[in-house]
Amino acid sequence: AAAADGSRTWPLVAAAGHQVDARFSPDGRSIAYAGTESGRMEIYVRTPWDTGTARRVSTGGGYDPVWRSAREVFFLDPRGVLSAATLTAGGGSAVRPLFATTVATPGA
């Protein structure tokens, strides 16, 4: 879409559902976000502006992704547990819970 000043804009994430809290990885090659592509809020990682399939890194719901490094994303699960997802070279991820927090999440 064209803006009033003539510049063009386009979505970083072109996916079905609702997406929030998008953040670029430290190396700028990936974007993590919370989205409802699966029917509930989960954490996804994809290449910016890519219309292909995103990699879902959470399995039980997720909110507020934050990159630790170009290969690891922290996020909160619906109970407020801080978890870490380590991205693997084959396109998967290994998720491990770190510790419970007192942060209220929409899933709590």
N, CA, C and O atoms as CSV, one atom per row, in Angstrom:
chain,resi,resn,atom,element,x,y,z
A,1,ALA,N,N,0.846,-1.183,0.000
A,1,ALA,CA,C,0.000,0.000,0.000
A,1,ALA,C,C,0.885,1.238,0.000
A,1,ALA,O,O,1.962,1.240,0.596
A,2,ALA,N,N,0.436,2.269,-0.657
A,2,ALA,CA,C,1.206,3.509,-0.724
A,2,ALA,C,C,0.789,4.434,0.414
A,2,ALA,O,O,-0.398,4.595,0.698
A,3,ALA,N,N,1.770,5.031,1.052
A,3,ALA,CA,C,1.515,6.005,2.113
A,3,ALA,C,C,1.319,7.386,1.493
A,3,ALA,O,O,1.572,7.572,0.303
A,4,ALA,N,N,0.874,8.344,2.286
A,4,ALA,CA,C,0.615,9.703,1.808
A,4,ALA,C,C,1.867,10.339,1.200
A,4,ALA,O,O,1.759,11.145,0.276
A,5,ASP,N,N,3.049,9.987,1.707
A,5,ASP,CA,C,4.279,10.587,1.183
A,5,ASP,C,C,4.822,9.846,-0.045
A,5,ASP,O,O,5.896,10.179,-0.547
A,6,GLY,N,N,4.077,8.837,-0.528
A,6,GLY,CA,C,4.501,8.102,-1.712
A,6,GLY,C,C,5.310,6.849,-1.406
A,6,GLY,O,O,5.542,6.040,-2.305
A,7,SER,N,N,5.744,6.669,-0.169
A,7,SER,CA,C,6.492,5.463,0.178
A,7,SER,C,C,5.526,4.275,0.227
A,7,SER,O,O,4.315,4.448,0.366
A,8,ARG,N,N,6.076,3.089,0.112
A,8,ARG,CA,C,5.234,1.882,0.136
A,8,ARG,C,C,5.457,1.118,1.427
A,8,ARG,O,O,6.555,1.119,1.983
A,9,THR,N,N,4.417,0.473,1.889
A,9,THR,CA,C,4.510,-0.371,3.084
A,9,THR,C,C,4.011,-1.759,2.739
A,9,THR,O,O,3.236,-1.921,1.796
A,10,TRP,N,N,4.444,-2.767,3.493
A,10,TRP,CA,C,3.977,-4.130,3.325
A,10,TRP,C,C,4.150,-4.841,4.664
A,10,TRP,O,O,4.970,-4.430,5.484
A,11,PRO,N,N,3.384,-5.900,4.886
A,11,PRO,CA,C,3.466,-6.598,6.174
A,11,PRO,C,C,4.756,-7.407,6.295
A,11,PRO,O,O,5.227,-7.988,5.317
A,12,LEU,N,N,5.314,-7.440,7.485
A,12,LEU,CA,C,6.476,-8.290,7.748
A,12,LEU,C,C,6.064,-9.750,7.782
A,12,LEU,O,O,6.810,-10.623,7.339
A,13,VAL,N,N,4.885,-10.013,8.303
A,13,VAL,CA,C,4.380,-11.371,8.416
A,13,VAL,C,C,3.066,-11.439,7.651
A,13,VAL,O,O,2.098,-10.768,8.009
A,14,ALA,N,N,3.035,-12.238,6.614
A,14,ALA,CA,C,1.803,-12.412,5.836
A,14,ALA,C,C,1.264,-13.801,6.134
A,14,ALA,O,O,1.577,-14.757,5.425
A,15,ALA,N,N,0.457,-13.916,7.180
A,15,ALA,CA,C,-0.071,-15.211,7.607
A,15,ALA,C,C,-1.510,-15.038,8.066
A,15,ALA,O,O,-1.942,-13.942,8.423
A,16,ALA,N,N,-2.239,-16.145,8.048
A,16,ALA,CA,C,-3.615,-16.115,8.540
A,16,ALA,C,C,-3.607,-15.912,10.054
A,16,ALA,O,O,-2.627,-16.233,10.727
A,17,GLY,N,N,-4.693,-15.383,10.574
A,17,GLY,CA,C,-4.802,-15.209,12.014
A,17,GLY,C,C,-4.302,-13.854,12.468
A,17,GLY,O,O,-4.181,-12.918,11.677
A,18,HIS,N,N,-4.018,-13.767,13.738
A,18,HIS,CA,C,-3.609,-12.531,14.396
A,18,HIS,C,C,-2.161,-12.681,14.849
A,18,HIS,O,O,-1.817,-13.683,15.476
A,19,GLN,N,N,-1.304,-11.700,14.542
A,19,GLN,CA,C,0.102,-11.740,14.950
A,19,GLN,C,C,0.440,-10.498,15.775
A,19,GLN,O,O,0.013,-9.390,15.451
A,20,VAL,N,N,1.210,-10.698,16.842
A,20,VAL,CA,C,1.629,-9.598,17.712
A,20,VAL,C,C,3.065,-9.831,18.179
A,20,VAL,O,O,3.614,-10.922,18.031
A,21,ASP,N,N,3.652,-8.790,18.740
A,21,ASP,CA,C,4.963,-8.859,19.404
A,21,ASP,C,C,6.090,-9.363,18.500
A,21,ASP,O,O,6.942,-10.131,18.947
A,22,ALA,N,N,6.102,-8.942,17.241
A,22,ALA,CA,C,7.158,-9.361,16.313
A,22,ALA,C,C,8.484,-8.713,16.691
A,22,ALA,O,O,8.549,-7.521,16.991
A,23,ARG,N,N,9.541,-9.526,16.671
A,23,ARG,CA,C,10.879,-9.039,16.996
A,23,ARG,C,C,11.905,-9.690,16.073
A,23,ARG,O,O,11.875,-10.900,15.847
A,24,PHE,N,N,12.812,-8.872,15.544
A,24,PHE,CA,C,13.890,-9.387,14.704
A,24,PHE,C,C,14.941,-10.086,15.558
A,24,PHE,O,O,15.200,-9.689,16.694
A,25,SER,N,N,15.545,-11.136,14.993
A,25,SER,CA,C,16.661,-11.818,15.644
A,25,SER,C,C,17.861,-10.881,15.649
A,25,SER,O,O,17.905,-9.933,14.865
A,26,PRO,N,N,18.834,-11.130,16.517
A,26,PRO,CA,C,20.019,-10.251,16.567
A,26,PRO,C,C,20.766,-10.149,15.238
A,26,PRO,O,O,21.374,-9.117,14.956
A,27,ASP,N,N,20.730,-11.205,14.413
A,27,ASP,CA,C,21.420,-11.140,13.123
A,27,ASP,C,C,20.529,-10.594,12.006
A,27,ASP,O,O,20.988,-10.456,10.872
A,28,GLY,N,N,19.255,-10.281,12.305
A,28,GLY,CA,C,18.344,-9.699,11.332
A,28,GLY,C,C,17.787,-10.665,10.305
A,28,GLY,O,O,17.080,-10.243,9.389
A,29,ARG,N,N,18.086,-11.949,10.432
A,29,ARG,CA,C,17.655,-12.932,9.438
A,29,ARG,C,C,16.300,-13.562,9.726
A,29,ARG,O,O,15.683,-14.132,8.826
A,30,SER,N,N,15.826,-13.469,10.961
A,30,SER,CA,C,14.572,-14.109,11.340
A,30,SER,C,C,13.731,-13.153,12.164
A,30,SER,O,O,14.221,-12.159,12.700
A,31,ILE,N,N,12.462,-13.479,12.249
A,31,ILE,CA,C,11.552,-12.706,13.074
A,31,ILE,C,C,10.761,-13.699,13.922
A,31,ILE,O,O,10.268,-14.706,13.413
A,32,ALA,N,N,10.644,-13.411,15.206
A,32,ALA,CA,C,9.823,-14.219,16.115
A,32,ALA,C,C,8.586,-13.406,16.457
A,32,ALA,O,O,8.657,-12.185,16.604
A,33,TYR,N,N,7.464,-14.078,16.581
A,33,TYR,CA,C,6.227,-13.389,16.917
A,33,TYR,C,C,5.255,-14.367,17.563
A,33,TYR,O,O,5.419,-15.582,17.456
A,34,ALA,N,N,4.249,-13.831,18.230
A,34,ALA,CA,C,3.148,-14.629,18.750
A,34,ALA,C,C,2.017,-14.527,17.738
A,34,ALA,O,O,1.672,-13.430,17.297
A,35,GLY,N,N,1.443,-15.659,17.371
A,35,GLY,CA,C,0.384,-15.654,16.375
A,35,GLY,C,C,-0.616,-16.772,16.592
A,35,GLY,O,O,-0.352,-17.727,17.321
A,36,THR,N,N,-1.762,-16.642,15.953
A,36,THR,CA,C,-2.854,-17.604,16.131
A,36,THR,C,C,-3.050,-18.518,14.922
A,36,THR,O,O,-4.161,-19.005,14.711
A,37,GLU,N,N,-2.034,-18.761,14.138
A,37,GLU,CA,C,-2.162,-19.630,12.975
A,37,GLU,C,C,-2.705,-21.012,13.321
A,37,GLU,O,O,-3.413,-21.612,12.513
A,38,SER,N,N,-2.385,-21.527,14.509
A,38,SER,CA,C,-2.828,-22.868,14.915
A,38,SER,C,C,-4.198,-22.844,15.588
A,38,SER,O,O,-4.743,-23.898,15.916
A,39,GLY,N,N,-4.753,-21.664,15.794
A,39,GLY,CA,C,-6.028,-21.549,16.495
A,39,GLY,C,C,-5.879,-21.021,17.906
A,39,GLY,O,O,-6.865,-20.597,18.510
A,40,ARG,N,N,-4.670,-21.036,18.447
A,40,ARG,CA,C,-4.384,-20.419,19.746
A,40,ARG,C,C,-3.044,-19.703,19.640
A,40,ARG,O,O,-2.273,-19.952,18.713
A,41,MET,N,N,-2.774,-18.836,20.565
A,41,MET,CA,C,-1.543,-18.045,20.524
A,41,MET,C,C,-0.336,-18.951,20.765
A,41,MET,O,O,-0.229,-19.603,21.804
A,42,GLU,N,N,0.567,-18.981,19.790
A,42,GLU,CA,C,1.814,-19.750,19.845
A,42,GLU,C,C,2.950,-18.847,19.396
A,42,GLU,O,O,2.715,-17.752,18.884
A,43,ILE,N,N,4.182,-19.305,19.587
A,43,ILE,CA,C,5.361,-18.566,19.144
A,43,ILE,C,C,5.843,-19.172,17.825
A,43,ILE,O,O,5.983,-20.388,17.695
A,44,TYR,N,N,6.091,-18.297,16.858
A,44,TYR,CA,C,6.547,-18.697,15.526
A,44,TYR,C,C,7.831,-17.952,15.170
A,44,TYR,O,O,8.087,-16.853,15.662
A,45,VAL,N,N,8.626,-18.571,14.307
A,45,VAL,CA,C,9.827,-17.942,13.751
A,45,VAL,C,C,9.752,-18.113,12.241
A,45,VAL,O,O,9.427,-19.192,11.745
A,46,ARG,N,N,10.055,-17.046,11.517
A,46,ARG,CA,C,10.078,-17.109,10.054
A,46,ARG,C,C,11.034,-16.054,9.514
A,46,ARG,O,O,11.483,-15.167,10.241
A,47,THR,N,N,11.330,-16.168,8.242
A,47,THR,CA,C,12.114,-15.163,7.545
A,47,THR,C,C,11.198,-13.974,7.262
A,47,THR,O,O,10.079,-14.169,6.787
A,48,PRO,N,N,11.641,-12.756,7.540
A,48,PRO,CA,C,10.792,-11.595,7.266
A,48,PRO,C,C,10.368,-11.546,5.798
A,48,PRO,O,O,11.144,-11.887,4.905
A,49,TRP,N,N,9.154,-11.128,5.565
A,49,TRP,CA,C,8.561,-10.978,4.246
A,49,TRP,C,C,8.376,-12.295,3.502
A,49,TRP,O,O,8.036,-12.288,2.319
A,50,ASP,N,N,8.591,-13.413,4.166
A,50,ASP,CA,C,8.417,-14.729,3.550
A,50,ASP,C,C,6.953,-15.146,3.682
A,50,ASP,O,O,6.383,-15.077,4.771
A,51,THR,N,N,6.361,-15.567,2.604
A,51,THR,CA,C,4.968,-16.000,2.653
A,51,THR,C,C,4.853,-17.510,2.859
A,51,THR,O,O,3.749,-18.054,2.850
A,52,GLY,N,N,5.981,-18.184,3.043
A,52,GLY,CA,C,5.962,-19.628,3.279
A,52,GLY,C,C,5.566,-19.958,4.715
A,52,GLY,O,O,5.154,-19.086,5.481
A,53,THR,N,N,5.698,-21.202,5.052
A,53,THR,CA,C,5.301,-21.691,6.364
A,53,THR,C,C,6.273,-21.230,7.447
A,53,THR,O,O,7.491,-21.279,7.275
A,54,ALA,N,N,5.710,-20.787,8.555
A,54,ALA,CA,C,6.524,-20.395,9.706
A,54,ALA,C,C,6.849,-21.635,10.544
A,54,ALA,O,O,6.127,-22.631,10.512
A,55,ARG,N,N,7.927,-21.554,11.278
A,55,ARG,CA,C,8.320,-22.613,12.203
A,55,ARG,C,C,7.658,-22.335,13.549
A,55,ARG,O,O,7.955,-21.318,14.175
A,56,ARG,N,N,6.771,-23.209,14.005
A,56,ARG,CA,C,6.163,-23.032,15.333
A,56,ARG,C,C,7.141,-23.576,16.364
A,56,ARG,O,O,7.540,-24.738,16.292
A,57,VAL,N,N,7.530,-22.738,17.326
A,57,VAL,CA,C,8.514,-23.167,18.316
A,57,VAL,C,C,7.908,-23.466,19.676
A,57,VAL,O,O,8.546,-24.134,20.490
A,58,SER,N,N,6.704,-22.998,19.949
A,58,SER,CA,C,6.035,-23.374,21.194
A,58,SER,C,C,5.067,-24.505,20.894
A,58,SER,O,O,4.640,-24.673,19.751
A,59,THR,N,N,4.721,-25.278,21.908
A,59,THR,CA,C,3.814,-26.405,21.693
A,59,THR,C,C,2.570,-26.338,22.563
A,59,THR,O,O,1.586,-27.021,22.278
A,60,GLY,N,N,2.588,-25.541,23.604
A,60,GLY,CA,C,1.445,-25.457,24.515
A,60,GLY,C,C,0.947,-24.045,24.681
A,60,GLY,O,O,0.365,-23.713,25.714
A,61,GLY,N,N,1.163,-23.204,23.686
A,61,GLY,CA,C,0.813,-21.792,23.778
A,61,GLY,C,C,2.038,-20.966,24.107
A,61,GLY,O,O,2.989,-21.474,24.700
A,62,GLY,N,N,2.027,-19.697,23.729
A,62,GLY,CA,C,3.169,-18.849,24.012
A,62,GLY,C,C,2.875,-17.384,23.777
A,62,GLY,O,O,2.030,-17.021,22.959
A,63,TYR,N,N,3.599,-16.539,24.521
A,63,TYR,CA,C,3.424,-15.094,24.487
A,63,TYR,C,C,4.779,-14.415,24.636
A,63,TYR,O,O,5.717,-14.994,25.182
A,64,ASP,N,N,4.870,-13.196,24.151
A,64,ASP,CA,C,6.008,-12.295,24.396
A,64,ASP,C,C,7.374,-12.879,24.037
A,64,ASP,O,O,8.216,-13.027,24.923
A,65,PRO,N,N,7.622,-13.213,22.782
A,65,PRO,CA,C,8.934,-13.748,22.418
A,65,PRO,C,C,10.030,-12.686,22.512
A,65,PRO,O,O,9.816,-11.521,22.176
A,66,VAL,N,N,11.205,-13.114,22.974
A,66,VAL,CA,C,12.389,-12.254,23.058
A,66,VAL,C,C,13.590,-13.104,22.645
A,66,VAL,O,O,13.782,-14.206,23.159
A,67,TRP,N,N,14.385,-12.595,21.728
A,67,TRP,CA,C,15.564,-13.329,21.272
A,67,TRP,C,C,16.666,-13.270,22.319
A,67,TRP,O,O,16.939,-12.208,22.878
A,68,ARG,N,N,17.295,-14.401,22.584
A,68,ARG,CA,C,18.516,-14.448,23.408
A,68,ARG,C,C,19.730,-14.383,22.489
A,68,ARG,O,O,20.718,-13.711,22.785
A,69,SER,N,N,19.636,-15.097,21.368
A,69,SER,CA,C,20.676,-15.119,20.337
A,69,SER,C,C,19.980,-15.415,19.016
A,69,SER,O,O,18.755,-15.532,18.980
A,70,ALA,N,N,20.730,-15.537,17.944
A,70,ALA,CA,C,20.128,-15.824,16.642
A,70,ALA,C,C,19.524,-17.226,16.580
A,70,ALA,O,O,18.824,-17.549,15.620
A,71,ARG,N,N,19.782,-18.066,17.590
A,71,ARG,CA,C,19.282,-19.439,17.589
A,71,ARG,C,C,18.439,-19.782,18.812
A,71,ARG,O,O,18.051,-20.938,18.980
A,72,GLU,N,N,18.149,-18.807,19.669
A,72,GLU,CA,C,17.360,-19.111,20.862
A,72,GLU,C,C,16.373,-17.988,21.171
A,72,GLU,O,O,16.727,-16.809,21.172
A,73,VAL,N,N,15.120,-18.383,21.434
A,73,VAL,CA,C,14.032,-17.455,21.734
A,73,VAL,C,C,13.464,-17.801,23.107
A,73,VAL,O,O,13.160,-18.961,23.387
A,74,PHE,N,N,13.325,-16.789,23.957
A,74,PHE,CA,C,12.624,-16.950,25.226
A,74,PHE,C,C,11.167,-16.558,25.021
A,74,PHE,O,O,10.872,-15.693,24.197
A,75,PHE,N,N,10.249,-17.185,25.761
A,75,PHE,CA,C,8.840,-16.804,25.717
A,75,PHE,C,C,8.144,-17.292,26.983
A,75,PHE,O,O,8.666,-18.137,27.711
A,76,LEU,N,N,6.964,-16.747,27.227
A,76,LEU,CA,C,6.137,-17.176,28.353
A,76,LEU,C,C,5.078,-18.142,27.861
A,76,LEU,O,O,4.467,-17.919,26.816
A,77,ASP,N,N,4.855,-19.225,28.616
A,77,ASP,CA,C,3.752,-20.120,28.266
A,77,ASP,C,C,2.482,-19.607,28.946
A,77,ASP,O,O,2.560,-18.657,29.725
A,78,PRO,N,N,1.320,-20.200,28.682
A,78,PRO,CA,C,0.069,-19.673,29.248
A,78,PRO,C,C,0.013,-19.640,30.776
A,78,PRO,O,O,-0.793,-18.899,31.339
A,79,ARG,N,N,0.855,-20.428,31.459
A,79,ARG,CA,C,0.875,-20.414,32.936
A,79,ARG,C,C,1.887,-19.416,33.498
A,79,ARG,O,O,2.018,-19.278,34.714
A,80,GLY,N,N,2.601,-18.720,32.609
A,80,GLY,CA,C,3.601,-17.757,33.054
A,80,GLY,C,C,4.975,-18.354,33.260
A,80,GLY,O,O,5.829,-17.722,33.881
A,81,VAL,N,N,5.216,-19.564,32.754
A,81,VAL,CA,C,6.536,-20.193,32.850
A,81,VAL,C,C,7.410,-19.662,31.726
A,81,VAL,O,O,7.026,-19.712,30.557
A,82,LEU,N,N,8.590,-19.151,32.078
A,82,LEU,CA,C,9.545,-18.706,31.071
A,82,LEU,C,C,10.195,-19.935,30.460
A,82,LEU,O,O,10.726,-20.785,31.175
A,83,SER,N,N,10.154,-20.029,29.139
A,83,SER,CA,C,10.717,-21.165,28.413
A,83,SER,C,C,11.713,-20.668,27.380
A,83,SER,O,O,11.684,-19.505,26.978
A,84,ALA,N,N,12.598,-21.569,26.955
A,84,ALA,CA,C,13.582,-21.259,25.919
A,84,ALA,C,C,13.414,-22.250,24.782
A,84,ALA,O,O,13.332,-23.457,25.008
A,85,ALA,N,N,13.363,-21.740,23.562
A,85,ALA,CA,C,13.307,-22.582,22.368
A,85,ALA,C,C,14.613,-22.420,21.613
A,85,ALA,O,O,14.936,-21.328,21.147
A,86,THR,N,N,15.361,-23.502,21.492
A,86,THR,CA,C,16.594,-23.503,20.724
A,86,THR,C,C,16.274,-24.013,19.327
A,86,THR,O,O,15.771,-25.125,19.166
A,87,LEU,N,N,16.566,-23.198,18.317
A,87,LEU,CA,C,16.272,-23.565,16.936
A,87,LEU,C,C,17.337,-24.520,16.423
A,87,LEU,O,O,18.531,-24.290,16.615
A,88,THR,N,N,16.906,-25.589,15.772
A,88,THR,CA,C,17.838,-26.578,15.238
A,88,THR,C,C,18.008,-26.361,13.739
A,88,THR,O,O,17.153,-25.760,13.088
A,89,ALA,N,N,19.112,-26.852,13.201
A,89,ALA,CA,C,19.437,-26.653,11.790
A,89,ALA,C,C,18.411,-27.296,10.871
A,89,ALA,O,O,18.202,-26.808,9.760
A,90,GLY,N,N,17.772,-28.363,11.293
A,90,GLY,CA,C,16.813,-29.068,10.452
A,90,GLY,C,C,15.437,-28.431,10.403
A,90,GLY,O,O,14.527,-28.997,9.798
A,91,GLY,N,N,15.256,-27.281,11.016
A,91,GLY,CA,C,13.965,-26.611,10.981
A,91,GLY,C,C,13.093,-26.869,12.195
A,91,GLY,O,O,11.961,-26.388,12.249
A,92,GLY,N,N,13.584,-27.607,13.156
A,92,GLY,CA,C,12.825,-27.875,14.380
A,92,GLY,C,C,13.265,-26.965,15.509
A,92,GLY,O,O,13.994,-25.994,15.305
A,93,SER,N,N,12.810,-27.297,16.691
A,93,SER,CA,C,13.227,-26.559,17.876
A,93,SER,C,C,13.145,-27.463,19.085
A,93,SER,O,O,12.341,-28.394,19.122
A,94,ALA,N,N,13.972,-27.192,20.068
A,94,ALA,CA,C,13.951,-27.903,21.338
A,94,ALA,C,C,13.540,-26.895,22.401
A,94,ALA,O,O,14.241,-25.908,22.628
A,95,VAL,N,N,12.406,-27.138,23.053
A,95,VAL,CA,C,11.870,-26.213,24.054
A,95,VAL,C,C,12.115,-26.778,25.445
A,95,VAL,O,O,11.893,-27.962,25.700
A,96,ARG,N,N,12.573,-25.913,26.336
A,96,ARG,CA,C,12.753,-26.335,27.727
A,96,ARG,C,C,12.234,-25.240,28.653
A,96,ARG,O,O,12.542,-24.063,28.464
A,97,PRO,N,N,11.445,-25.631,29.658
A,97,PRO,CA,C,10.989,-24.646,30.634
A,97,PRO,C,C,12.164,-24.217,31.506
A,97,PRO,O,O,13.009,-25.041,31.856
A,98,LEU,N,N,12.223,-22.941,31.856
A,98,LEU,CA,C,13.311,-22.438,32.686
A,98,LEU,C,C,12.861,-22.240,34.132
A,98,LEU,O,O,13.435,-22.833,35.046
A,99,PHE,N,N,11.835,-21.409,34.344
A,99,PHE,CA,C,11.329,-21.197,35.698
A,99,PHE,C,C,9.971,-20.508,35.652
A,99,PHE,O,O,9.625,-19.847,34.673
A,100,ALA,N,N,9.212,-20.676,36.727
A,100,ALA,CA,C,7.902,-20.035,36.838
A,100,ALA,C,C,8.088,-18.555,37.169
A,100,ALA,O,O,9.014,-18.180,37.888
A,101,THR,N,N,7.206,-17.731,36.641
A,101,THR,CA,C,7.223,-16.316,36.932
A,101,THR,C,C,5.876,-15.922,37.544
A,101,THR,O,O,4.962,-16.741,37.634
A,102,THR,N,N,5.770,-14.690,37.951
A,102,THR,CA,C,4.488,-14.173,38.441
A,102,THR,C,C,3.834,-13.290,37.403
A,102,THR,O,O,2.901,-12.549,37.713
A,103,VAL,N,N,4.318,-13.363,36.168
A,103,VAL,CA,C,3.766,-12.569,35.072
A,103,VAL,C,C,2.416,-13.160,34.672
A,103,VAL,O,O,2.305,-14.359,34.417
A,104,ALA,N,N,1.404,-12.316,34.619
A,104,ALA,CA,C,0.088,-12.766,34.185
A,104,ALA,C,C,0.038,-12.787,32.668
A,104,ALA,O,O,0.374,-11.799,32.016
A,105,THR,N,N,-0.379,-13.907,32.108
A,105,THR,CA,C,-0.519,-14.039,30.665
A,105,THR,C,C,-2.000,-14.225,30.330
A,105,THR,O,O,-2.790,-14.606,31.194
A,106,PRO,N,N,-2.370,-13.960,29.094
A,106,PRO,CA,C,-3.772,-14.125,28.715
A,106,PRO,C,C,-4.282,-15.553,28.913
A,106,PRO,O,O,-5.486,-15.761,29.064
A,107,GLY,N,N,-3.380,-16.542,28.913
A,107,GLY,CA,C,-3.795,-17.931,29.079
A,107,GLY,C,C,-3.972,-18.351,30.527
A,107,GLY,O,O,-4.447,-19.454,30.798
A,108,ALA,N,N,-3.595,-17.484,31.464
A,108,ALA,CA,C,-3.656,-17.863,32.888
A,108,ALA,C,C,-5.072,-17.769,33.422
A,108,ALA,O,O,-5.308,-18.051,34.597
